[in-house]
Amino acid sequence: MIVLKFGGTSLESPEAIERVARIVRSRIPRHPAVVVSAHAKTTDDLGTKVVARRAARSRSAVQDSLRLATAVENGGGVER
């Protein structure tokens, strides 16, 4: 048995994926276990999306706090 791990730029294009397939096929007699991680740039893209979502949530929390403070100052209810 052999473990083969591929990810990142080794999976960045159809040609690269075909190269990986050739490598795996060439190791069939050794009974490969293949591990595949994210394609190129996928991890970076996910990280960027997480940061953007957290920023949006923070802005929303600040806006909610400001609305509440304004309502309390004015003696009224909170509008949403």
Secondary structure, DSSP 8 states (H G I E B T S, - for coil): -EEEEEEEGGGSSHHHHHHHHHHHHHTGGG-EEEEEEEETTHHHHHHHHHHHHHHHHHHHHHHHHHHHHHHHHHT-----
